[in-house]
Amino acid sequence: MSPPAKNTDSEFDNLRRRLFGLISKLSYSEILALVEELEGRASFKIREKRKHPRKFTKMEVNVTVWDSTLSKPNTHKISFTELIQNISKQGVFIETTYPFRLNKKLSLTFSLPGVKDPINIKGKIVGIESHGIGVKFDEPLTASYSSFP
């Protein structure tokens, strides 16, 4: 539903009262489901604005990060295998429970269907969700990968 062409504070206040009245009658689990649905809708709108379309997949990826201590930065190299949930020319979403931080640099190695050599690419974490991370590549993958959308 679109907002009226000319809306007033009283119209917004009325909508808020109606909304809070409806929410106050819901159970905890119904409120939780509503919040998750609304967050999903907001997230979908963000995804619609992406420059490059995403391809949904379940592809293994080797993730390499360098964890540091206060005395020795970039000294602990950690590598592990996770699953790419979706991919575009600009980045990937990786399913993981590893405790990453935003803007953390990492290296990824994965294979694309129909491509002989594995892809080795660097990127940084631009989004963190409870079930994974969004990684933006430092350089976009080239258009020569025919398996891309």
C-alpha positions as CSV (number, residue, x, y, z in Angstrom):
1,M,0.0,0.0,0.0
2,S,1.4,3.4,-1.0
3,P,1.1,6.3,1.4
4,P,-1.4,9.0,0.5
5,A,-0.2,11.7,-1.8
6,K,-0.6,14.3,1.0
7,N,-0.2,12.7,4.5
8,T,-0.4,14.5,7.7
9,D,1.0,13.8,11.2
10,S,-2.4,12.7,12.3
11,E,-2.7,10.1,9.5
12,F,0.7,8.7,10.5
13,D,-0.3,8.7,14.2
14,N,-3.5,6.9,13.3
15,L,-1.6,4.2,11.3
16,R,0.9,3.8,14.1
17,R,-1.9,3.3,16.7
18,R,-3.7,0.8,14.5
19,L,-0.4,-1.1,13.9
20,F,0.6,-1.2,17.6
21,G,-3.0,-2.2,18.5
22,L,-2.7,-5.2,16.2
23,I,0.8,-6.1,17.4
24,S,-0.3,-5.9,21.1
25,K,-2.8,-8.7,20.4
26,L,-0.2,-11.1,19.0
27,S,1.7,-13.8,20.9
28,Y,5.5,-13.7,21.3
29,S,6.0,-16.2,18.5
30,E,3.6,-14.3,16.2
31,I,5.5,-11.1,16.8
32,L,8.8,-12.9,16.2
33,A,7.4,-14.3,12.9
34,L,6.2,-10.8,11.9
35,V,9.5,-9.2,12.6
36,E,11.3,-11.9,10.6
37,E,9.0,-11.4,7.7
38,L,9.4,-7.6,7.8
39,E,13.2,-8.0,8.0
40,G,13.1,-10.4,5.0
41,R,11.0,-7.9,3.0
42,A,13.5,-5.1,3.8
43,S,16.4,-7.3,2.9
44,F,14.8,-8.3,-0.4
45,K,14.3,-4.7,-1.3
46,I,18.1,-4.1,-0.7
47,R,18.9,-7.2,-2.8
48,E,16.7,-5.9,-5.7
49,K,19.0,-2.8,-5.9
50,R,22.2,-4.8,-6.4
51,K,24.2,-4.0,-9.5
52,H,24.8,-7.6,-10.4
53,P,22.3,-10.5,-10.2
54,R,23.0,-13.3,-7.7
55,K,23.0,-16.9,-8.6
56,F,21.9,-19.2,-5.8
57,T,24.2,-22.2,-5.3
58,K,25.7,-24.6,-2.8
59,M,29.4,-24.5,-3.7
60,E,32.4,-25.2,-1.4
61,V,34.8,-22.4,-0.8
62,N,38.1,-22.4,1.0
63,V,38.3,-19.3,3.2
64,T,41.6,-18.0,4.5
65,V,41.8,-15.2,7.1
66,W,44.7,-13.9,9.2
67,D,43.8,-13.5,12.9
68,S,46.1,-11.4,15.0
69,T,47.2,-10.9,18.5
70,L,47.9,-7.6,20.1
71,S,51.7,-8.2,19.9
72,K,51.8,-9.8,16.4
73,P,49.3,-8.6,13.9
74,N,48.5,-10.8,10.9
75,T,50.4,-13.8,12.2
76,H,47.8,-16.6,12.6
77,K,46.6,-17.9,9.2
78,I,43.4,-19.8,9.5
79,S,41.9,-21.7,6.6
80,F,38.6,-23.7,6.5
81,T,36.0,-24.8,4.1
82,E,32.4,-23.4,4.0
83,L,29.6,-23.2,1.5
84,I,28.8,-20.3,-0.8
85,Q,25.0,-19.7,-0.7
86,N,24.9,-17.2,-3.6
87,I,27.4,-15.5,-5.9
88,S,27.6,-12.6,-8.3
89,K,30.4,-11.0,-10.2
90,Q,31.0,-8.6,-7.3
91,G,30.7,-11.0,-4.3
92,V,29.4,-14.0,-2.4
93,F,27.3,-14.9,0.6
94,I,29.1,-17.6,2.6
95,E,27.3,-19.8,5.2
96,T,29.5,-19.7,8.3
97,T,29.4,-19.5,12.1
98,Y,33.0,-18.3,12.4
99,P,33.0,-15.0,14.4
100,F,34.0,-12.5,11.6
101,R,34.2,-8.7,11.9
102,L,33.1,-6.2,9.3
103,N,35.7,-5.0,6.9
104,K,37.9,-8.1,7.6
105,K,40.0,-9.0,4.6
106,L,40.1,-12.6,3.4
107,S,41.0,-14.8,0.5
108,L,38.7,-17.2,-1.2
109,T,39.3,-20.2,-3.4
110,F,36.5,-22.0,-5.2
111,S,35.7,-23.7,-8.5
112,L,33.0,-22.6,-10.9
113,P,31.2,-25.1,-13.1
114,G,32.7,-25.3,-16.6
115,V,35.9,-23.4,-15.5
116,K,39.1,-25.4,-15.5
117,D,41.2,-23.5,-12.9
118,P,40.0,-22.7,-9.4
119,I,39.2,-19.0,-8.7
120,N,41.5,-17.4,-6.2
121,I,40.2,-14.0,-5.1
122,K,40.4,-11.5,-2.3
123,G,37.7,-9.5,-0.7
124,K,36.4,-8.0,2.5
125,I,33.4,-8.7,4.7
126,V,30.6,-6.1,4.0
127,G,27.8,-7.8,5.9
128,I,27.3,-10.2,8.8
129,E,24.2,-12.2,9.5
130,S,23.5,-14.9,12.1
131,H,24.1,-17.6,9.4
132,G,26.8,-16.1,7.3
133,I,28.8,-13.3,5.8
134,G,28.5,-11.1,2.7
135,V,31.9,-10.7,1.0
136,K,32.6,-8.1,-1.7
137,F,35.4,-9.0,-4.1
138,D,38.3,-6.6,-4.4
139,E,38.0,-7.0,-8.2
140,P,34.9,-8.3,-10.0
141,L,35.0,-11.7,-11.5
142,T,35.5,-11.4,-15.3
143,A,32.6,-11.7,-17.7
144,S,34.3,-14.8,-19.3
145,Y,32.7,-17.0,-16.7
146,S,29.7,-18.4,-18.6
147,S,28.2,-19.9,-15.5
148,F,27.2,-16.5,-14.1
149,P,23.8,-15.0,-14.4
